[in-house]
Amino acid sequence: MTDAAPGKVYLVGSGPGDPDLLTVKAKRLLEEADVVLHDKLPGPEIIGMIPEEKREDVGKRAGGEWTPQEYTNARLVELAEEGNTVVRLKGGDPTVFGRGGEELAHLADNGIPVEIVPGITSAIAGAEAAGIPVTHRDYTSSVSFVTGHEDPTKDESAVDWEALAATGGTLVVLMGVGKLPQYTEALREAGMDPDTPVALIERATWPDQQVATGTLDTIVSVRDEAGIEPPAITVIGEVAGERERVVAFLEGY
Protein backbone atom coordinates (compact mmCIF):
# COMPACT_ATOMS: atom_id res chain seq x y z
CA MET A 1 0.00 0.00 0.00
CA THR A 2 1.27 3.51 -0.87
CA ASP A 3 1.59 6.43 1.54
CA ALA A 4 -1.38 8.15 -0.09
CA ALA A 5 -4.73 7.84 1.63
CA PRO A 6 -6.87 5.07 0.18
CA GLY A 7 -10.07 5.73 -1.69
CA LYS A 8 -13.46 4.74 -0.37
CA VAL A 9 -15.71 1.79 -1.13
CA TYR A 10 -19.51 2.05 -1.15
CA LEU A 11 -21.51 -1.17 -0.80
CA VAL A 12 -24.61 -0.12 -2.72
CA GLY A 13 -27.99 -1.82 -3.06
CA SER A 14 -29.61 -1.27 -6.46
CA GLY A 15 -33.09 -2.48 -5.52
CA PRO A 16 -35.00 -5.21 -7.36
CA GLY A 17 -34.16 -4.04 -10.89
CA ASP A 18 -36.41 -1.16 -11.91
CA PRO A 19 -34.11 1.88 -12.35
CA ASP A 20 -36.84 4.09 -10.84
CA LEU A 21 -36.37 2.19 -7.57
CA LEU A 22 -32.72 3.16 -7.22
CA THR A 23 -32.26 5.48 -4.26
CA VAL A 24 -31.18 9.03 -4.99
CA LYS A 25 -27.89 8.34 -3.24
CA ALA A 26 -27.24 5.15 -5.22
CA LYS A 27 -27.77 6.98 -8.51
CA ARG A 28 -25.45 9.80 -7.47
CA LEU A 29 -22.71 7.39 -6.42
CA LEU A 30 -22.93 5.52 -9.73
CA GLU A 31 -22.36 8.82 -11.51
CA GLU A 32 -19.45 9.84 -9.25
CA ALA A 33 -17.62 6.50 -8.92
CA ASP A 34 -14.28 5.84 -10.59
CA VAL A 35 -15.02 2.11 -10.78
CA VAL A 36 -18.20 0.05 -10.32
CA LEU A 37 -17.95 -3.65 -9.52
CA HIS A 38 -21.32 -5.25 -10.24
CA ASP A 39 -22.96 -8.63 -10.51
CA LYS A 40 -25.93 -9.56 -12.73
CA LEU A 41 -28.76 -8.93 -10.27
CA PRO A 42 -29.02 -5.14 -10.71
CA GLY A 43 -30.47 -5.88 -14.16
CA PRO A 44 -29.48 -4.73 -17.66
CA GLU A 45 -31.14 -1.31 -17.46
CA ILE A 46 -29.25 -0.28 -14.32
CA ILE A 47 -25.95 -1.77 -15.49
CA GLY A 48 -26.46 0.03 -18.80
CA MET A 49 -26.51 3.36 -16.93
CA ILE A 50 -22.85 2.88 -15.99
CA PRO A 51 -20.24 3.89 -18.60
CA GLU A 52 -18.63 0.72 -19.93
CA GLU A 53 -15.11 1.96 -19.24
CA LYS A 54 -15.68 2.17 -15.49
CA ARG A 55 -17.63 -0.99 -14.80
CA GLU A 56 -16.31 -4.44 -13.97
CA ASP A 57 -18.48 -7.56 -13.98
CA VAL A 58 -17.78 -9.71 -10.92
CA GLY A 59 -20.89 -11.84 -11.37
CA LYS A 60 -21.49 -14.88 -13.51
CA ARG A 61 -18.76 -15.73 -15.98
CA ALA A 62 -18.73 -17.69 -19.23
CA GLY A 63 -19.42 -21.39 -18.77
CA GLY A 64 -21.69 -20.86 -15.77
CA GLU A 65 -18.89 -20.10 -13.30
CA TRP A 66 -19.09 -17.34 -10.71
CA THR A 67 -16.36 -14.90 -9.80
CA PRO A 68 -14.86 -16.18 -6.53
CA GLN A 69 -15.72 -14.00 -3.54
CA GLU A 70 -12.05 -13.92 -2.64
CA TYR A 71 -11.28 -12.23 -5.96
CA THR A 72 -13.96 -9.60 -5.42
CA ASN A 73 -12.72 -8.89 -1.90
CA ALA A 74 -9.15 -8.49 -3.10
CA ARG A 75 -10.16 -6.35 -6.08
CA LEU A 76 -12.08 -3.93 -3.86
CA VAL A 77 -9.01 -3.43 -1.67
CA GLU A 78 -6.71 -3.09 -4.68
CA LEU A 79 -8.86 -0.42 -6.34
CA ALA A 80 -9.29 1.54 -3.12
CA GLU A 81 -5.56 1.44 -2.39
CA GLU A 82 -5.05 3.06 -5.80
CA GLY A 83 -7.13 5.99 -4.55
CA ASN A 84 -10.34 5.19 -6.40
CA THR A 85 -13.90 5.84 -5.31
CA VAL A 86 -15.39 2.37 -5.74
CA VAL A 87 -19.01 1.27 -5.87
CA ARG A 88 -19.74 -2.39 -5.22
CA LEU A 89 -23.19 -2.61 -6.80
CA LYS A 90 -25.52 -5.39 -5.65
CA GLY A 91 -29.08 -6.34 -6.39
CA GLY A 92 -31.66 -5.55 -3.71
CA ASP A 93 -30.05 -4.61 -0.41
CA PRO A 94 -26.31 -5.26 0.01
CA THR A 95 -26.60 -7.19 3.28
CA VAL A 96 -29.73 -9.27 2.65
CA PHE A 97 -28.05 -12.46 1.42
CA GLY A 98 -25.77 -10.25 -0.67
CA ARG A 99 -22.42 -10.99 1.04
CA GLY A 100 -22.21 -7.34 2.00
CA GLY A 101 -21.26 -8.33 5.52
CA GLU A 102 -18.29 -10.34 4.27
CA GLU A 103 -17.04 -7.51 2.08
CA LEU A 104 -17.55 -4.96 4.85
CA ALA A 105 -15.39 -6.99 7.25
CA HIS A 106 -12.71 -7.61 4.64
CA LEU A 107 -12.44 -3.92 3.79
CA ALA A 108 -12.28 -2.94 7.46
CA ASP A 109 -9.60 -5.57 8.10
CA ASN A 110 -7.51 -3.95 5.35
CA GLY A 111 -7.99 -0.40 6.56
CA ILE A 112 -10.26 0.71 3.71
CA PRO A 113 -12.95 3.34 4.41
CA VAL A 114 -16.32 1.84 3.59
CA GLU A 115 -19.98 2.85 3.66
CA ILE A 116 -23.15 0.80 3.24
CA VAL A 117 -25.88 2.33 1.09
CA PRO A 118 -29.13 0.43 1.72
CA GLY A 119 -31.29 -0.64 -1.18
CA ILE A 120 -34.88 -1.82 -1.55
CA THR A 121 -34.77 -5.56 -0.95
CA SER A 122 -36.46 -7.83 -3.48
CA ALA A 123 -37.66 -9.94 -0.54
CA ILE A 124 -40.33 -7.29 0.01
CA ALA A 125 -40.47 -5.41 -3.31
CA GLY A 126 -40.72 -8.60 -5.36
CA ALA A 127 -43.80 -9.71 -3.50
CA GLU A 128 -45.33 -6.23 -3.69
CA ALA A 129 -44.75 -6.06 -7.44
CA ALA A 130 -46.89 -9.20 -7.72
CA GLY A 131 -49.66 -7.74 -5.56
CA ILE A 132 -48.66 -9.63 -2.43
CA PRO A 133 -48.20 -7.84 0.93
CA VAL A 134 -45.71 -9.74 3.06
CA THR A 135 -47.71 -8.90 6.17
CA HIS A 136 -51.48 -8.49 6.51
CA ARG A 137 -53.41 -8.13 9.74
CA ASP A 138 -56.01 -10.67 8.58
CA TYR A 139 -53.37 -13.34 8.01
CA THR A 140 -49.98 -12.74 9.60
CA SER A 141 -48.00 -10.28 11.67
CA SER A 142 -44.58 -11.79 10.98
CA VAL A 143 -42.35 -12.48 8.00
CA SER A 144 -39.17 -14.54 7.73
CA PHE A 145 -36.51 -14.16 5.04
CA VAL A 146 -34.66 -17.33 4.12
CA THR A 147 -31.91 -18.13 1.65
CA GLY A 148 -32.50 -21.05 -0.67
CA HIS A 149 -28.83 -21.11 -1.63
CA GLU A 150 -26.58 -21.64 1.37
CA ASP A 151 -22.81 -21.90 1.36
CA PRO A 152 -22.14 -25.35 -0.18
CA THR A 153 -19.19 -25.90 2.17
CA LYS A 154 -21.51 -26.10 5.19
CA ASP A 155 -21.80 -29.53 6.76
CA GLU A 156 -25.56 -29.09 7.17
CA SER A 157 -28.25 -26.51 6.53
CA ALA A 158 -28.63 -23.70 9.05
CA VAL A 159 -32.28 -23.27 8.06
CA ASP A 160 -34.72 -24.84 10.52
CA TRP A 161 -37.70 -25.51 8.26
CA GLU A 162 -39.62 -27.16 11.09
CA ALA A 163 -39.37 -24.02 13.21
CA LEU A 164 -40.33 -21.83 10.26
CA ALA A 165 -43.37 -23.98 9.54
CA ALA A 166 -44.48 -23.51 13.14
CA THR A 167 -44.34 -19.69 13.04
CA GLY A 168 -47.49 -19.33 11.00
CA GLY A 169 -46.01 -16.26 9.33
CA THR A 170 -45.02 -15.43 5.77
CA LEU A 171 -41.89 -17.08 4.40
CA VAL A 172 -39.92 -15.40 1.64
CA VAL A 173 -37.20 -17.55 0.09
CA LEU A 174 -34.54 -15.83 -1.99
CA MET A 175 -32.48 -17.75 -4.54
CA GLY A 176 -34.66 -20.78 -3.96
CA VAL A 177 -35.95 -21.82 -7.39
CA GLY A 178 -33.60 -24.78 -7.79
CA LYS A 179 -34.21 -26.23 -4.33
CA LEU A 180 -37.97 -25.63 -4.35
CA PRO A 181 -38.78 -29.38 -4.18
CA GLN A 182 -36.59 -29.88 -1.12
CA TYR A 183 -37.88 -27.08 1.06
CA THR A 184 -41.55 -27.41 0.11
CA GLU A 185 -41.31 -31.08 1.09
CA ALA A 186 -39.54 -30.14 4.33
CA LEU A 187 -42.33 -27.68 5.18
CA ARG A 188 -45.05 -30.25 4.47
CA GLU A 189 -43.24 -32.82 6.59
CA ALA A 190 -43.04 -30.21 9.37
CA GLY A 191 -46.83 -29.93 9.35
CA MET A 192 -47.52 -26.97 7.07
CA ASP A 193 -50.86 -27.30 5.25
CA PRO A 194 -50.25 -28.57 1.68
CA ASP A 195 -52.92 -26.09 0.50
CA THR A 196 -50.92 -23.09 1.75
CA PRO A 197 -50.71 -20.54 -1.09
CA VAL A 198 -47.33 -20.07 -2.76
CA ALA A 199 -46.16 -17.56 -5.36
CA LEU A 200 -43.02 -17.45 -7.47
CA ILE A 201 -41.93 -14.06 -8.79
CA GLU A 202 -39.20 -14.13 -11.43
CA ARG A 203 -37.26 -10.97 -12.31
CA ALA A 204 -39.45 -8.79 -10.12
CA THR A 205 -39.91 -5.23 -11.49
CA TRP A 206 -37.93 -6.08 -14.65
CA PRO A 207 -39.72 -5.67 -18.01
CA ASP A 208 -39.99 -9.46 -18.31
CA GLN A 209 -41.32 -10.11 -14.79
CA GLN A 210 -43.24 -13.38 -14.52
CA VAL A 211 -45.46 -14.61 -11.69
CA ALA A 212 -46.74 -18.14 -11.07
CA THR A 213 -48.98 -19.22 -8.21
CA GLY A 214 -50.01 -22.50 -6.65
CA THR A 215 -49.94 -24.24 -3.31
CA LEU A 216 -47.27 -25.92 -1.25
CA ASP A 217 -48.41 -29.17 -2.85
CA THR A 218 -48.49 -27.98 -6.48
CA ILE A 219 -45.89 -25.24 -6.80
CA VAL A 220 -43.10 -27.47 -8.11
CA SER A 221 -45.18 -28.57 -11.10
CA VAL A 222 -46.37 -24.97 -11.52
CA ARG A 223 -42.74 -23.84 -11.63
CA ASP A 224 -41.92 -26.40 -14.30
CA GLU A 225 -44.96 -25.62 -16.44
CA ALA A 226 -44.37 -21.86 -16.25
CA GLY A 227 -40.62 -22.20 -16.82
CA ILE A 228 -39.72 -20.07 -13.81
CA GLU A 229 -35.96 -19.54 -13.57
CA PRO A 230 -33.59 -17.52 -11.37
CA PRO A 231 -33.51 -14.80 -10.24
CA ALA A 232 -36.80 -15.33 -8.45
CA ILE A 233 -38.29 -15.25 -4.97
CA THR A 234 -40.75 -17.65 -3.38
CA VAL A 235 -43.52 -16.31 -1.14
CA ILE A 236 -45.19 -18.91 1.10
CA GLY A 237 -48.20 -18.14 3.25
CA GLU A 238 -51.79 -16.98 3.18
CA VAL A 239 -50.73 -13.56 1.87
CA ALA A 240 -49.71 -15.20 -1.42
CA GLY A 241 -53.40 -15.83 -2.07
CA GLU A 242 -54.04 -12.07 -2.09
CA ARG A 243 -52.67 -11.79 -5.63
CA GLU A 244 -55.73 -13.43 -7.17
CA ARG A 245 -57.95 -10.93 -5.38
CA VAL A 246 -56.19 -7.85 -6.78
CA VAL A 247 -54.43 -8.92 -9.96
CA ALA A 248 -57.15 -7.65 -12.33
CA PHE A 249 -56.64 -4.14 -10.96
CA LEU A 250 -52.91 -4.33 -10.28
CA GLU A 251 -50.82 -1.80 -12.16
CA GLY A 252 -47.12 -1.06 -12.28
CA TYR A 253 -45.50 -4.36 -13.33
C-alpha positions as CSV (number, residue, x, y, z in Angstrom):
1,M,0.0,0.0,0.0
2,T,1.3,3.5,-0.9
3,D,1.6,6.4,1.5
4,A,-1.4,8.1,-0.1
5,A,-4.7,7.8,1.6
6,P,-6.9,5.1,0.2
7,G,-10.1,5.7,-1.7
8,K,-13.5,4.7,-0.4
9,V,-15.7,1.8,-1.1
10,Y,-19.5,2.0,-1.1
11,L,-21.5,-1.2,-0.8
12,V,-24.6,-0.1,-2.7
13,G,-28.0,-1.8,-3.1
14,S,-29.6,-1.3,-6.5
15,G,-33.1,-2.5,-5.5
16,P,-35.0,-5.2,-7.4
17,G,-34.2,-4.0,-10.9
18,D,-36.4,-1.2,-11.9
19,P,-34.1,1.9,-12.3
20,D,-36.8,4.1,-10.8
21,L,-36.4,2.2,-7.6
22,L,-32.7,3.2,-7.2
23,T,-32.3,5.5,-4.3
24,V,-31.2,9.0,-5.0
25,K,-27.9,8.3,-3.2
26,A,-27.2,5.1,-5.2
27,K,-27.8,7.0,-8.5
28,R,-25.5,9.8,-7.5
29,L,-22.7,7.4,-6.4
30,L,-22.9,5.5,-9.7
31,E,-22.4,8.8,-11.5
32,E,-19.4,9.8,-9.3
33,A,-17.6,6.5,-8.9
34,D,-14.3,5.8,-10.6
35,V,-15.0,2.1,-10.8
36,V,-18.2,0.1,-10.3
37,L,-18.0,-3.7,-9.5
38,H,-21.3,-5.3,-10.2
39,D,-23.0,-8.6,-10.5
40,K,-25.9,-9.6,-12.7
41,L,-28.8,-8.9,-10.3
42,P,-29.0,-5.1,-10.7
43,G,-30.5,-5.9,-14.2
44,P,-29.5,-4.7,-17.7
45,E,-31.1,-1.3,-17.5
46,I,-29.2,-0.3,-14.3
47,I,-26.0,-1.8,-15.5
48,G,-26.5,0.0,-18.8
49,M,-26.5,3.4,-16.9
50,I,-22.8,2.9,-16.0
51,P,-20.2,3.9,-18.6
52,E,-18.6,0.7,-19.9
53,E,-15.1,2.0,-19.2
54,K,-15.7,2.2,-15.5
55,R,-17.6,-1.0,-14.8
56,E,-16.3,-4.4,-14.0
57,D,-18.5,-7.6,-14.0
58,V,-17.8,-9.7,-10.9
59,G,-20.9,-11.8,-11.4
60,K,-21.5,-14.9,-13.5
61,R,-18.8,-15.7,-16.0
62,A,-18.7,-17.7,-19.2
63,G,-19.4,-21.4,-18.8
64,G,-21.7,-20.9,-15.8
65,E,-18.9,-20.1,-13.3
66,W,-19.1,-17.3,-10.7
67,T,-16.4,-14.9,-9.8
68,P,-14.9,-16.2,-6.5
69,Q,-15.7,-14.0,-3.5
70,E,-12.0,-13.9,-2.6
71,Y,-11.3,-12.2,-6.0
72,T,-14.0,-9.6,-5.4
73,N,-12.7,-8.9,-1.9
74,A,-9.1,-8.5,-3.1
75,R,-10.2,-6.4,-6.1
76,L,-12.1,-3.9,-3.9
77,V,-9.0,-3.4,-1.7
78,E,-6.7,-3.1,-4.7
79,L,-8.9,-0.4,-6.3
80,A,-9.3,1.5,-3.1
81,E,-5.6,1.4,-2.4
82,E,-5.0,3.1,-5.8
83,G,-7.1,6.0,-4.5
84,N,-10.3,5.2,-6.4
85,T,-13.9,5.8,-5.3
86,V,-15.4,2.4,-5.7
87,V,-19.0,1.3,-5.9
88,R,-19.7,-2.4,-5.2
89,L,-23.2,-2.6,-6.8
90,K,-25.5,-5.4,-5.7
91,G,-29.1,-6.3,-6.4
92,G,-31.7,-5.6,-3.7
93,D,-30.0,-4.6,-0.4
94,P,-26.3,-5.3,0.0
95,T,-26.6,-7.2,3.3
96,V,-29.7,-9.3,2.7
97,F,-28.1,-12.5,1.4
98,G,-25.8,-10.2,-0.7
99,R,-22.4,-11.0,1.0
100,G,-22.2,-7.3,2.0
101,G,-21.3,-8.3,5.5
102,E,-18.3,-10.3,4.3
103,E,-17.0,-7.5,2.1
104,L,-17.6,-5.0,4.9
105,A,-15.4,-7.0,7.3
106,H,-12.7,-7.6,4.6
107,L,-12.4,-3.9,3.8
108,A,-12.3,-2.9,7.5
109,D,-9.6,-5.6,8.1
110,N,-7.5,-4.0,5.4
111,G,-8.0,-0.4,6.6
112,I,-10.3,0.7,3.7
113,P,-12.9,3.3,4.4
114,V,-16.3,1.8,3.6
115,E,-20.0,2.9,3.7
116,I,-23.1,0.8,3.2
117,V,-25.9,2.3,1.1
118,P,-29.1,0.4,1.7
119,G,-31.3,-0.6,-1.2
120,I,-34.9,-1.8,-1.6
121,T,-34.8,-5.6,-1.0
122,S,-36.5,-7.8,-3.5
123,A,-37.7,-9.9,-0.5
124,I,-40.3,-7.3,0.0
125,A,-40.5,-5.4,-3.3
126,G,-40.7,-8.6,-5.4
127,A,-43.8,-9.7,-3.5
128,E,-45.3,-6.2,-3.7
129,A,-44.8,-6.1,-7.4
130,A,-46.9,-9.2,-7.7
131,G,-49.7,-7.7,-5.6
132,I,-48.7,-9.6,-2.4
133,P,-48.2,-7.8,0.9
134,V,-45.7,-9.7,3.1
135,T,-47.7,-8.9,6.2
136,H,-51.5,-8.5,6.5
137,R,-53.4,-8.1,9.7
138,D,-56.0,-10.7,8.6
139,Y,-53.4,-13.3,8.0
140,T,-50.0,-12.7,9.6
141,S,-48.0,-10.3,11.7
142,S,-44.6,-11.8,11.0
143,V,-42.4,-12.5,8.0
144,S,-39.2,-14.5,7.7
145,F,-36.5,-14.2,5.0
146,V,-34.7,-17.3,4.1
147,T,-31.9,-18.1,1.6
148,G,-32.5,-21.0,-0.7
149,H,-28.8,-21.1,-1.6
150,E,-26.6,-21.6,1.4
151,D,-22.8,-21.9,1.4
152,P,-22.1,-25.4,-0.2
153,T,-19.2,-25.9,2.2
154,K,-21.5,-26.1,5.2
155,D,-21.8,-29.5,6.8
156,E,-25.6,-29.1,7.2
157,S,-28.2,-26.5,6.5
158,A,-28.6,-23.7,9.0
159,V,-32.3,-23.3,8.1
160,D,-34.7,-24.8,10.5
161,W,-37.7,-25.5,8.3
162,E,-39.6,-27.2,11.1
163,A,-39.4,-24.0,13.2
164,L,-40.3,-21.8,10.3
165,A,-43.4,-24.0,9.5
166,A,-44.5,-23.5,13.1
167,T,-44.3,-19.7,13.0
168,G,-47.5,-19.3,11.0
169,G,-46.0,-16.3,9.3
170,T,-45.0,-15.4,5.8
171,L,-41.9,-17.1,4.4
172,V,-39.9,-15.4,1.6
173,V,-37.2,-17.5,0.1
174,L,-34.5,-15.8,-2.0
175,M,-32.5,-17.7,-4.5
176,G,-34.7,-20.8,-4.0
177,V,-35.9,-21.8,-7.4
178,G,-33.6,-24.8,-7.8
179,K,-34.2,-26.2,-4.3
180,L,-38.0,-25.6,-4.4
181,P,-38.8,-29.4,-4.2
182,Q,-36.6,-29.9,-1.1
183,Y,-37.9,-27.1,1.1
184,T,-41.5,-27.4,0.1
185,E,-41.3,-31.1,1.1
186,A,-39.5,-30.1,4.3
187,L,-42.3,-27.7,5.2
188,R,-45.0,-30.2,4.5
189,E,-43.2,-32.8,6.6
190,A,-43.0,-30.2,9.4
191,G,-46.8,-29.9,9.3
192,M,-47.5,-27.0,7.1
193,D,-50.9,-27.3,5.3
194,P,-50.3,-28.6,1.7
195,D,-52.9,-26.1,0.5
196,T,-50.9,-23.1,1.8
197,P,-50.7,-20.5,-1.1
198,V,-47.3,-20.1,-2.8
199,A,-46.2,-17.6,-5.4
200,L,-43.0,-17.5,-7.5
201,I,-41.9,-14.1,-8.8
202,E,-39.2,-14.1,-11.4
203,R,-37.3,-11.0,-12.3
204,A,-39.5,-8.8,-10.1
205,T,-39.9,-5.2,-11.5
206,W,-37.9,-6.1,-14.6
207,P,-39.7,-5.7,-18.0
208,D,-40.0,-9.5,-18.3
209,Q,-41.3,-10.1,-14.8
210,Q,-43.2,-13.4,-14.5
211,V,-45.5,-14.6,-11.7
212,A,-46.7,-18.1,-11.1
213,T,-49.0,-19.2,-8.2
214,G,-50.0,-22.5,-6.7
215,T,-49.9,-24.2,-3.3
216,L,-47.3,-25.9,-1.2
217,D,-48.4,-29.2,-2.9
218,T,-48.5,-28.0,-6.5
219,I,-45.9,-25.2,-6.8
220,V,-43.1,-27.5,-8.1
221,S,-45.2,-28.6,-11.1
222,V,-46.4,-25.0,-11.5
223,R,-42.7,-23.8,-11.6
224,D,-41.9,-26.4,-14.3
225,E,-45.0,-25.6,-16.4
226,A,-44.4,-21.9,-16.3
227,G,-40.6,-22.2,-16.8
228,I,-39.7,-20.1,-13.8
229,E,-36.0,-19.5,-13.6
230,P,-33.6,-17.5,-11.4
231,P,-33.5,-14.8,-10.2
232,A,-36.8,-15.3,-8.4
233,I,-38.3,-15.3,-5.0
234,T,-40.8,-17.6,-3.4
235,V,-43.5,-16.3,-1.1
236,I,-45.2,-18.9,1.1
237,G,-48.2,-18.1,3.3
238,E,-51.8,-17.0,3.2
239,V,-50.7,-13.6,1.9
240,A,-49.7,-15.2,-1.4
241,G,-53.4,-15.8,-2.1
242,E,-54.0,-12.1,-2.1
243,R,-52.7,-11.8,-5.6
244,E,-55.7,-13.4,-7.2
245,R,-57.9,-10.9,-5.4
246,V,-56.2,-7.9,-6.8
247,V,-54.4,-8.9,-10.0
248,A,-57.2,-7.7,-12.3
249,F,-56.6,-4.1,-11.0
250,L,-52.9,-4.3,-10.3
251,E,-50.8,-1.8,-12.2
252,G,-47.1,-1.1,-12.3
253,Y,-45.5,-4.4,-13.3
